[in-house]
Amino acid sequence: MALLSSDKSRYFEIQYLNSKKSIIPFIGSFGKDLKKVRILEIGSAEGGVLKAFTDMGCTCLGIELNPSRVDSANEFLKDEIAAGLIRFSAKNIYDIEKNEVSEKFDLIILKDVIEHIHDHERFMKEVERFLNPTGQIFFGFPSWRMPFGGHQQIAKSKLASKMPYYHILPRFIYKGILKACKENESIINELMEIKTTRISTLRFERLCKKNNYKISKRIKYFIAPIYEYKFGYKSKKLWNWIGIIPWFNDFFTFQSYYLIKKK
């Protein structure tokens, strides 16, 4: 249990630093008193991303499916909760009734979440009800076709967790490799689900256009900003000459940041 607690503390710190030094500078100014800014994070985990916003005086709500992660968030941010700056809810975004969350938000955050969500079309419509007319949505996600876009690093087998690109193989081959590496059924099922919900930068941009969203900002990274806190690597933007090539750029885009708003 102590090890688990230590792991969660480290993950919280990584998310906090990445939010403070990378996500917030990318989003930029809100154009109003920060104490009046309301922020919603969908998939808030242990609350590290939102901690950086409460530090600035923003009022936040974190929605997270996993109750144990919400318990951790409530512990890590107990002072901020007591101050009325933040609260957490262990729910599926689709299950939240209008009377539960009646307020609208200036910013909605999805960091490494969209690639896990089923029915992207439905989600893009659902999330609108939480957004202020002038509000924006931040998305950060790895491209499906990048070396580890299948999240295969969660595999227990050293070979399965370190081997790049094999997640883009046909489903039966990918699953066969995982079984050959003696991965347990729960890991295999999770990785197969991610293959089902996968998203590329091109698919995401088409999704925005179809649902009447305008892309305010975008950055594609060859070395993701969070790698600085995980592995000590400095972030590096994707070279422009690669970034402008549709489909092909996804093979090298380890992380994309997007800021979108309704047209």
C-alpha positions as CSV (number, residue, x, y, z in Angstrom):
1,M,0.0,0.0,0.0
2,A,2.9,2.4,0.7
3,L,4.3,1.7,-2.7
4,L,0.9,2.5,-4.3
5,S,0.6,5.7,-2.3
6,S,4.2,6.7,-3.4
7,D,3.3,6.0,-7.1
8,K,0.1,8.1,-6.9
9,S,2.1,10.9,-5.2
10,R,4.6,10.8,-8.0
11,Y,1.9,10.7,-10.7
12,F,0.1,13.7,-9.1
13,E,3.4,15.7,-9.0
14,I,4.1,14.9,-12.7
15,Q,0.6,16.0,-13.8
16,Y,0.9,19.1,-11.6
17,L,4.2,20.2,-13.1
18,N,3.1,19.4,-16.7
19,S,0.0,21.4,-16.2
20,K,1.8,24.4,-14.6
21,K,4.7,24.6,-17.0
22,S,3.1,23.3,-20.3
23,I,-0.7,23.3,-20.4
24,I,-1.3,26.6,-18.7
25,P,1.2,28.5,-20.9
26,F,-0.3,26.9,-24.0
27,I,-3.9,28.0,-23.0
28,G,-2.8,31.5,-22.3
29,S,-4.8,34.3,-20.8
30,F,-8.5,33.9,-19.9
31,G,-9.1,37.6,-20.3
32,K,-10.8,38.0,-17.0
33,D,-10.3,37.8,-13.2
34,L,-8.9,34.3,-12.5
35,K,-11.1,34.1,-9.4
36,K,-14.1,34.2,-11.7
37,V,-12.8,31.5,-14.0
38,R,-14.6,28.1,-13.8
39,I,-12.8,25.0,-15.0
40,L,-14.0,21.4,-15.6
41,E,-11.7,18.5,-16.1
42,I,-13.1,15.3,-17.5
43,G,-10.9,12.4,-16.4
44,S,-9.2,14.3,-13.6
45,A,-7.4,11.3,-12.0
46,E,-5.7,12.3,-8.8
47,G,-6.2,16.1,-9.5
48,G,-2.7,17.1,-10.4
49,V,-3.7,19.0,-13.5
50,L,-6.3,21.0,-11.7
51,K,-4.0,21.8,-8.7
52,A,-2.1,24.1,-11.0
53,F,-5.3,26.0,-11.7
54,T,-6.4,26.2,-8.1
55,D,-3.0,27.7,-7.4
56,M,-4.1,30.7,-9.6
57,G,-7.4,31.0,-7.8
58,C,-9.6,29.3,-10.4
59,T,-12.7,27.3,-9.3
60,C,-12.6,23.8,-10.5
61,L,-14.6,20.6,-10.8
62,G,-13.0,17.2,-11.6
63,I,-15.0,14.3,-13.0
64,E,-13.3,10.9,-12.8
65,L,-14.7,7.4,-13.4
66,N,-12.4,5.6,-10.9
67,P,-13.6,6.1,-7.3
68,S,-10.2,5.3,-5.8
69,R,-8.6,8.0,-7.9
70,V,-11.2,10.5,-6.6
71,D,-10.4,9.4,-3.0
72,S,-6.7,10.2,-3.7
73,A,-7.7,13.5,-5.2
74,N,-9.7,14.4,-2.2
75,E,-6.7,13.6,0.0
76,F,-4.1,15.5,-2.1
77,L,-6.3,18.6,-2.5
78,K,-8.1,18.6,0.9
79,D,-7.0,22.2,1.6
80,E,-8.3,23.4,-1.7
81,I,-11.5,21.6,-1.2
82,A,-11.9,23.2,2.3
83,A,-11.3,26.6,0.7
84,G,-14.1,25.9,-1.9
85,L,-11.7,26.0,-4.9
86,I,-12.3,22.5,-6.1
87,R,-14.6,19.4,-5.8
88,F,-14.5,16.0,-7.4
89,S,-17.2,13.6,-8.6
90,A,-16.8,9.9,-9.3
91,K,-19.1,9.6,-12.3
92,N,-19.3,9.0,-16.0
93,I,-19.8,12.3,-17.8
94,Y,-22.8,10.8,-19.6
95,D,-24.5,10.1,-16.3
96,I,-24.4,13.6,-14.9
97,E,-27.9,15.2,-14.6
98,K,-28.4,18.8,-15.3
99,N,-29.3,19.6,-11.7
100,E,-26.0,18.0,-10.5
101,V,-23.8,20.4,-12.5
102,S,-25.9,23.5,-13.5
103,E,-23.0,25.9,-14.0
104,K,-21.2,26.5,-17.3
105,F,-17.4,26.4,-17.6
106,D,-14.9,28.8,-19.2
107,L,-12.5,25.9,-19.8
108,I,-12.9,22.2,-20.1
109,I,-9.8,20.0,-20.0
110,L,-9.3,16.5,-21.4
111,K,-5.7,15.4,-20.9
112,D,-5.0,11.9,-22.3
113,V,-8.7,11.1,-22.1
114,I,-10.3,11.4,-25.6
115,E,-8.4,8.3,-26.8
116,H,-10.3,6.2,-24.2
117,I,-13.8,7.5,-24.9
118,H,-16.3,5.5,-26.9
119,D,-18.4,7.3,-29.5
120,H,-16.5,10.5,-30.1
121,E,-19.4,12.1,-32.0
122,R,-21.7,11.7,-29.0
123,F,-19.1,13.0,-26.6
124,M,-18.5,16.2,-28.7
125,K,-22.2,17.0,-28.5
126,E,-22.5,16.0,-24.8
127,V,-19.7,18.2,-23.7
128,E,-21.3,21.3,-25.2
129,R,-23.8,21.5,-22.3
130,F,-21.0,22.2,-19.9
131,L,-19.4,24.9,-21.9
132,N,-19.9,28.7,-21.7
133,P,-20.8,30.3,-25.1
134,T,-17.3,31.9,-25.1
135,G,-15.6,28.9,-23.4
136,Q,-12.8,26.7,-24.8
137,I,-11.9,23.0,-24.6
138,F,-8.3,21.8,-24.2
139,F,-7.4,18.4,-25.6
140,G,-4.1,16.7,-25.1
141,F,-3.6,13.2,-26.5
142,P,-1.1,11.0,-28.2
143,S,-1.7,10.2,-31.8
144,W,-2.8,6.6,-32.4
145,R,-0.1,5.9,-34.9
146,M,2.9,7.1,-32.9
147,P,5.2,4.3,-31.6
148,F,3.3,3.8,-28.3
149,G,-0.1,5.2,-29.3
150,G,-1.8,1.9,-28.3
151,H,-0.7,2.5,-24.6
152,Q,1.1,-0.9,-24.9
153,Q,3.6,0.4,-22.2
154,I,1.1,-0.8,-19.6
155,A,1.8,-4.4,-20.6
156,K,3.6,-6.5,-18.0
157,S,5.8,-8.3,-20.5
158,K,9.0,-6.3,-21.2
159,L,8.8,-7.2,-24.9
160,A,5.2,-6.2,-25.2
161,S,5.7,-3.0,-23.3
162,K,8.8,-1.8,-25.2
163,M,7.9,-2.8,-28.8
164,P,6.8,0.2,-30.9
165,Y,4.1,0.4,-33.5
166,Y,2.8,-3.2,-33.4
167,H,-0.5,-1.9,-32.0
168,I,-1.4,-0.6,-35.5
169,L,-1.3,-4.2,-36.9
170,P,-4.6,-5.9,-37.6
171,R,-6.5,-6.7,-34.4
172,F,-6.1,-10.5,-34.5
173,I,-2.3,-10.2,-35.0
174,Y,-1.9,-7.5,-32.2
175,K,-4.0,-9.7,-29.8
176,G,-2.0,-12.8,-30.8
177,I,1.3,-11.0,-30.0
178,L,0.0,-10.0,-26.6
179,K,-1.1,-13.6,-25.9
180,A,2.3,-14.9,-27.0
181,C,3.9,-12.5,-24.5
182,K,1.6,-14.1,-21.8
183,E,-0.3,-10.9,-21.0
184,N,-3.2,-11.3,-18.7
185,E,-6.7,-11.0,-20.0
186,S,-7.5,-7.7,-18.3
187,I,-4.5,-6.0,-19.9
188,I,-5.4,-7.5,-23.3
189,N,-9.0,-6.3,-23.0
190,E,-7.9,-2.8,-22.0
191,L,-5.5,-2.6,-25.0
192,M,-8.1,-3.9,-27.4
193,E,-10.5,-1.3,-26.1
194,I,-8.0,1.5,-26.7
195,K,-7.6,0.1,-30.3
196,T,-11.4,0.5,-30.6
197,T,-11.5,4.1,-29.3
198,R,-8.3,5.2,-31.0
199,I,-7.9,8.7,-32.5
200,S,-5.5,10.4,-34.8
201,T,-4.9,14.1,-35.3
202,L,-6.6,14.0,-38.7
203,R,-9.6,12.2,-37.2
204,F,-9.8,14.7,-34.3
205,E,-9.6,17.7,-36.6
206,R,-12.4,16.3,-38.8
207,L,-14.4,15.7,-35.7
208,C,-14.0,19.3,-34.7
209,K,-15.1,20.6,-38.1
210,K,-18.1,18.3,-38.2
211,N,-19.3,19.5,-34.8
212,N,-18.8,23.2,-35.6
213,Y,-15.7,23.7,-33.5
214,K,-12.9,26.1,-34.4
215,I,-9.3,25.2,-33.6
216,S,-7.9,28.2,-31.8
217,K,-4.4,26.7,-31.2
218,R,-2.6,23.5,-31.9
219,I,0.9,22.1,-31.2
220,K,2.3,18.7,-32.2
221,Y,5.2,17.3,-30.2
222,F,7.8,14.8,-31.2
223,I,8.9,14.7,-27.5
224,A,5.9,15.3,-25.2
225,P,6.2,17.9,-22.5
226,I,5.3,15.4,-19.8
227,Y,8.4,13.3,-20.7
228,E,10.6,16.0,-19.0
229,Y,9.0,15.0,-15.6
230,K,8.8,11.3,-16.4
231,F,12.1,10.7,-18.0
232,G,14.1,13.9,-18.0
233,Y,13.8,14.6,-21.7
234,K,13.2,18.2,-22.9
235,S,10.1,18.6,-25.0
236,K,10.5,19.1,-28.7
237,K,7.9,20.3,-31.2
238,L,7.3,18.2,-34.3
239,W,9.2,19.5,-37.3
240,N,6.9,21.6,-39.4
241,W,7.7,19.8,-42.6
242,I,6.5,16.6,-41.0
243,G,3.6,18.2,-39.1
244,I,1.9,19.5,-42.2
245,I,1.7,16.1,-43.9
246,P,-1.7,14.5,-43.1
247,W,-1.7,10.9,-41.8
248,F,2.1,10.6,-42.1
249,N,2.8,13.1,-39.2
250,D,0.8,10.8,-36.8
251,F,3.7,8.3,-36.8
252,F,5.9,10.9,-35.1
253,T,3.4,12.9,-33.0
254,F,3.9,11.7,-29.4
255,Q,1.5,14.4,-28.1
256,S,-0.9,17.0,-29.5
257,Y,-2.3,20.0,-27.7
258,Y,-5.5,21.5,-29.1
259,L,-7.6,24.5,-27.9
260,I,-11.0,24.6,-29.5
261,K,-14.2,26.7,-29.2
262,K,-17.6,26.8,-30.9
263,K,-17.8,28.8,-34.1
